[in-house]
Amino acid sequence: MADYLKSAFRSLTRKRVRTSLTILGIAIGVSSVIIVGNISRCGTTALSTELESLGLSGLTISVSQDAGSISLNETDLNLIKRCDQVEQAAPIVVQSTDVTARKIRTKAIVWGIDTKASQIISINLLYGRLFNNEDIRDGANVCLVDEAFSKSTYLRSNIIGKTVTILCGGVEDNYKVVGIIKTGSGLLQNVIGNYIPTFVYVPYTTVQKASGKDNFDQIAVKIKSGGNVDRIGQTIVDKLDRNNGSAGAFVSNNLAKQKDSLTNMLDIITLILSAVGSVSLLVASLSIMTVMLVSVNERTREIGIKKAIGAKRSSIMLEFMFEAILISFIGCILGLVSGYLISYIGANYFGVALNIRVDVVLPVMGFSILSGTIFGIYPAYKASNLKPVDALRQE
């Protein structure tokens, strides 16, 4: 075994440029598959975290478009809280508007929430406090802003006590910042921060007072562990319809399914990109056959001499097989290293955790070495079948 490896190394160093280009092709193919796999894992993880942080992991109750004058109110909220398998419910009032700080106007979505919302929506408090009962009771002009908004306006994370102007209900008013939050991993803001609005949270009673309405846009519901979200959602809708004397006026949205649909779409895209990467790896493996065939033609006299002094067909074949496997192995290792190096640089830039994926590494290594072996069989077989007399006649 050691002799075959030494012989393979010596043979590969004879034509360094040709060997290096073949190894580079394998490395590029492997690294592309690794990078795509890591993008998939990081993207899926970050997307799930972001959507969960926005409340897209539970259940929301809203009014259908054909409900007429029916709306969600305090009576409906209390009814939902009394339902079996409901752990918590919170009202939500939403407005798309503008927020101004230091004369910088930003598109924003204002979420009117109560003190229980943090138990349903994953809000990571960095500085300050969340809303208290007094804020909700008085409809106070206080707000929570995310860290990205703080950095874009004041160039720092902590802006507790600062004042921002929010256009709510057609009227601009000043709101005191009492809390700084960080939603999810921040990946969406890093990547498409210029295209998505800022999220600002205020007491829902404040939004109602400013807009002159007493109903809710949605009610967010947290289901007890182990509960069937779809079945419980339908039960809630049926109770609300009976209580309001309506039919089909309310809609239950299982947001976890929407999140799953997005992650499944990402998985499909990843599969397509991985297939493209695998094709490039296959093409690079084909170059091994070309290189080995050229090597057989160049070393015909050498093969003839070895066979003339007693070298077996199996020895000649194994020698060329080891060369092909060695090219694949070196290219595979370089591809893995470069693929993970690029992946780690990208993950650090976007602030996403990255772990080595054994489920990707092992198949890629296996495919790379196997393809090198397969495409090295024919040149090795051709070399082992050369007749000593014919080989020695070659110039």
C-alpha positions, 0 to 999 in steps of 0.5 A, a space after each residue: 500500500 505504501 509503495 503504491 502511494 509513493 509511486 502515485 505521488 511521484 507520478 503526479 509531481 511529474 506534470 505539476 500544472 496538469 495535476 494541479 488544474 485537475 485537483 482544482 476542478 475537484 476542489 471547486 466542485 466540492 466547495 460549491 456543494 459544501 457552500 450550498 449546503 451551509 447556505 441552506 442550513 444557515 438560511 433555514 435556521 435564520 429564517 425560522 428564528 426570524 419568523 418565530 420572533 415575529 410571532 409566526 410560530 403559533 396561531 392568529 385569529 382575524 376577521 374575514 373580508 366578508 364579515 361585514 361590521 363584525 370585528 374583534 373586541 375585548 369580549 372575543 379576547 376573553 372568550 378565546 382566553 377561556 378556551 381549552 388548550 389556550 395558554 395565552 392570548 393577546 390583542 394586536 393592532 397594526 398600522 403601516 406608517 412613518 417613524 421619525 428620529 433625528 429628522 430621519 424618516 423611516 417606513 415602519 409597521 407599528 404593532 399595538 400589543 399588551 403586556 402579555 404579547 412578550 409571552 407569545 411573540 419572542 421579544 428579546 429585550 436588550 435594554 430598558 423594559 417592556 410595557 407594564 399595566 400602567 402603560 396599557 391602562 393609560 394609553 401611554 406614548 411609549 414605545 419599543 424599537 429594535 436595535 437596527 433602528 437605534 443604530 441607523 438613527 443614533 449610531 448606537 444600540 442603547 437609546 433609552 429615553 430618546 424620543 421618536 415621532 410616530 405618525 399614528 391615526 393621521 396625527 404625528 406624536 412623540 413617543 418615549 423609547 422605554 425598551 430596545 429589542 432584538 428580533 430573531 438573528 437580524 439576518 433579514 435586516 442585514 440582507 434586505 434591511 433597505 426593503 423591509 420596514 422597521 418594527 415599532 411596538 407601542 401599547 395597543 390602547 395607544 394605537 386605539 386612542 390615536 386611530 379612534 377605534 376600539 377593536 383589534 386587527 388580530 388576536 395572537 394565541 399561544 397554544 399549550 404544548 402538545 395541542 393540535 393547532 389546526 383543531 384548536 383554531 377551528 374550535 375558537 373560530 366556531 365559538 366566536 361565530 356562535 357568540 357573534 351570531 355569524 357564520 364564517 366571520 372569523 378566520 384561524 391562521 396557523 402561522 407555523 404552516 406558513 413558516 414550514 412552507 417557506 422553509 420547504 421552498 428554501 429546501 427545494 432551492 437548495 436541492 436544485 443548487 446542490 444538483 448544479 454543484 454535483 454536476 460541476 463535481 462530476 465534470 471535474 471527475 471526468 477530467 481525471 479520466 482524461 488526465 490518466 489516459 494522457 498519463 498512460 500514453 506518456 508512460 507506455 515505455 515505462 509500463 512496458 519495462 515494468 511488465 518486462 521485468 515481472 510486474 503483474 497486471 494487478 500491480 500496474 492497474 493498482 498504481 494508476 488507480 491510486 493516482 486517480 484516487 489520490 487526485 480525488 482525495 486531495 481535491 476533496 480535502 482542499 474543497 472541504 477546507 475552502 468551502 467551510 472557510 468561505 462559509 464561516 466568513 459569510 456566517 460571521 458577516 451575517 451573524 449566523 452560527 455555523 456547524 460542520 454538517 456531517 450529513 453533507 461532508 461524508 456524502 461529498 467525500 464519498 462521491 468525490 473519491 468514488 467518482 475518482 475511482 470509477 473514472 480511473 478504472 478504464 485508464 488503469 485497465 488500459 495500462 495493465 493490458 499493454 503488452 510488454 513488446 508493444 509498449 517497448 516499441 513506443 517512442 
